[in-house]
Amino acid sequence: MNDASTRSHCMFIMWVESQKPDSDTVRRAKLHLVDLAGSERIGKTGVEGKLRTEATSINLSLHYLEQVIVALHERSQGRRQHVPYRNSILTSVLRDSLGGNCR
């Protein structure tokens, strides 16, 4: 999601559409291929400046992804209604894949 850094998440979204000959039925699918950047312990590595900002952003987006996964689990058990997809771009883009809307 950051084209100027090697330390970032990478997402590839593929739309597939198929139709049988002599049929009006069209099938559509959306495939997410995601490579998540690894988390980093900023205190242990001692990074500074731009690398520290990048590491903080990566850690925060992974934290938001964790929050969404936990919220989905709690919602499946009836303990929660709201799932915080809008906390990050990563979770917003992956919303339909994470939320169980696949058929």
C-alpha positions as CSV (number, residue, x, y, z in Angstrom):
1,M,0.0,0.0,0.0
2,N,3.1,2.2,0.1
3,D,4.8,2.3,-3.3
4,A,7.8,4.2,-2.0
5,S,9.0,1.7,0.6
6,T,10.1,-1.9,0.7
7,R,8.5,-2.2,4.1
8,S,4.8,-2.3,3.4
9,H,1.8,-4.5,2.8
10,C,1.2,-5.6,-0.7
11,M,-2.3,-6.4,-2.1
12,F,-3.3,-7.7,-5.4
13,I,-7.0,-7.9,-6.2
14,M,-8.1,-10.0,-9.1
15,W,-11.6,-9.9,-10.6
16,V,-12.7,-13.0,-12.5
17,E,-15.7,-13.2,-14.7
18,S,-17.0,-16.2,-16.6
19,Q,-19.9,-17.1,-18.8
20,K,-20.8,-20.4,-20.4
21,P,-21.5,-20.3,-24.1
22,D,-25.2,-19.9,-24.9
23,S,-26.0,-18.8,-21.3
24,D,-27.1,-15.5,-19.8
25,T,-25.6,-16.4,-16.4
26,V,-22.5,-14.5,-15.6
27,R,-20.4,-15.6,-12.6
28,R,-18.1,-13.1,-10.9
29,A,-15.4,-13.6,-8.3
30,K,-13.0,-11.4,-6.4
31,L,-9.7,-12.8,-5.2
32,H,-7.4,-11.0,-2.7
33,L,-3.8,-11.9,-2.6
34,V,-2.2,-10.2,0.4
35,D,1.4,-10.1,1.6
36,L,1.5,-8.5,5.1
37,A,4.6,-6.8,6.3
38,G,5.9,-8.2,9.5
39,S,5.5,-6.4,12.8
40,E,8.5,-4.8,14.5
41,R,9.4,-4.1,18.1
42,I,10.5,-0.5,17.8
43,G,12.0,-0.4,21.2
44,K,14.3,-3.4,20.6
45,T,15.5,-2.4,17.1
46,G,16.0,1.2,17.9
47,V,14.9,2.5,14.5
48,E,14.5,6.3,14.1
49,G,13.1,8.8,11.6
50,K,11.2,7.6,8.6
51,L,11.8,3.9,9.3
52,R,10.3,4.4,12.8
53,T,7.2,6.0,11.2
54,E,6.9,3.2,8.7
55,A,7.2,0.5,11.4
56,T,4.6,2.3,13.6
57,S,2.2,2.4,10.7
58,I,2.7,-1.3,9.9
59,N,2.2,-2.2,13.5
60,L,-0.9,-0.1,13.7
61,S,-2.5,-1.6,10.6
62,L,-1.7,-5.2,11.9
63,H,-3.3,-4.2,15.2
64,Y,-6.5,-3.0,13.4
65,L,-6.6,-6.3,11.5
66,E,-6.4,-8.2,14.8
67,Q,-9.2,-6.0,16.2
68,V,-11.4,-6.9,13.2
69,I,-10.7,-10.6,13.5
70,V,-11.5,-10.6,17.3
71,A,-14.7,-8.6,16.6
72,L,-15.8,-11.1,14.0
73,H,-15.3,-13.9,16.4
74,E,-17.2,-12.1,19.1
75,R,-20.0,-11.3,16.7
76,S,-20.3,-15.0,15.7
77,Q,-20.8,-15.7,19.4
78,G,-23.4,-13.0,19.8
79,R,-21.3,-10.8,22.1
80,R,-20.8,-8.0,19.7
81,Q,-22.5,-6.1,16.9
82,H,-20.0,-3.6,15.5
83,V,-16.9,-4.7,13.5
84,P,-14.3,-1.8,13.2
85,Y,-13.5,-2.3,9.4
86,R,-13.1,1.5,8.9
87,N,-10.1,1.8,11.3
88,S,-7.6,1.2,8.5
89,I,-7.4,1.1,4.7
90,L,-6.2,-2.6,4.9
91,T,-9.3,-3.7,6.8
92,S,-11.6,-1.6,4.6
93,V,-10.3,-3.1,1.4
94,L,-10.5,-6.7,2.8
95,R,-13.9,-6.1,4.4
96,D,-15.9,-8.4,2.0
97,S,-13.3,-11.2,2.3
98,L,-13.0,-11.0,6.1
99,G,-16.7,-10.5,6.9
100,G,-18.0,-13.8,5.6
101,N,-19.9,-12.4,2.7
102,C,-18.4,-15.0,0.3
103,R,-20.7,-17.4,-1.5
